[in-house]
Amino acid sequence: MNPVYSSHVDAVGYDPVSQELHVRWQTGKVSVYSGVPPEIGADLHKRASIGGALKSVKAQYRHSYG
């Protein structure tokens, strides 16, 4: 997981093998988004607005708590 600067997100991590995006929220809860392609998941932690980037991920990919 890579720490990020965000008011709601603590860190994000991406596993290219399983195509899972892991998001650790400031609350400590971890969300796992499945089927996220590498071009979206790999560089998410570098985005200027993590919240904005996650809105599109949340709308398009299946979510569970890890």
C-alpha positions in Angstrom: 0.0 0.0 0.0 1.1 3.5 -0.8 0.2 6.3 1.6 -1.7 9.2 -0.1 -2.7 12.7 0.9 -6.5 12.7 1.2 -9.1 13.7 3.7 -10.8 10.2 3.4 -8.2 7.8 2.1 -5.1 6.7 4.0 -3.4 4.5 1.4 -4.0 2.6 -1.9 -2.4 -0.5 -3.3 -2.8 -2.4 -6.5 -2.2 -6.1 -7.3 -1.7 -6.5 -11.1 -2.0 -10.3 -10.9 -5.4 -10.4 -9.3 -6.4 -7.0 -10.7 -7.5 -5.8 -7.3 -7.3 -2.3 -6.0 -7.1 -2.0 -2.2 -8.1 1.2 -0.5 -7.5 1.8 3.2 -9.8 4.6 4.4 -8.9 7.0 7.3 -11.3 4.9 9.4 -9.0 1.9 9.0 -11.5 -0.1 6.9 -10.1 -1.6 3.7 -12.2 -1.8 0.5 -11.2 -4.1 -2.3 -12.2 -3.4 -5.9 -12.1 -6.4 -8.3 -11.3 -6.4 -12.0 -9.6 -3.1 -12.1 -7.2 -2.9 -15.1 -3.6 -2.1 -14.6 -3.8 1.3 -16.4 -6.2 2.4 -13.8 -4.9 0.7 -10.6 -1.2 1.0 -10.9 -1.0 4.8 -10.9 -3.9 5.7 -8.8 -1.7 6.8 -5.8 -0.1 9.4 -8.1 -3.4 11.2 -9.0 -3.8 14.8 -7.8 -7.3 13.9 -6.6 -7.6 10.5 -5.1 -11.3 11.1 -4.3 -12.1 12.0 -7.9 -10.3 9.0 -9.2 -12.0 6.7 -6.8 -15.5 7.9 -7.8 -15.1 6.4 -11.3 -13.6 3.2 -9.8 -16.5 2.9 -7.3 -19.0 3.3 -10.1 -17.5 0.7 -12.5 -16.0 -2.1 -10.4 -17.3 -4.7 -7.9 -16.5 -3.8 -4.3 -16.0 -5.8 -1.1 -14.4 -5.2 2.3 -11.1 -7.0 2.9 
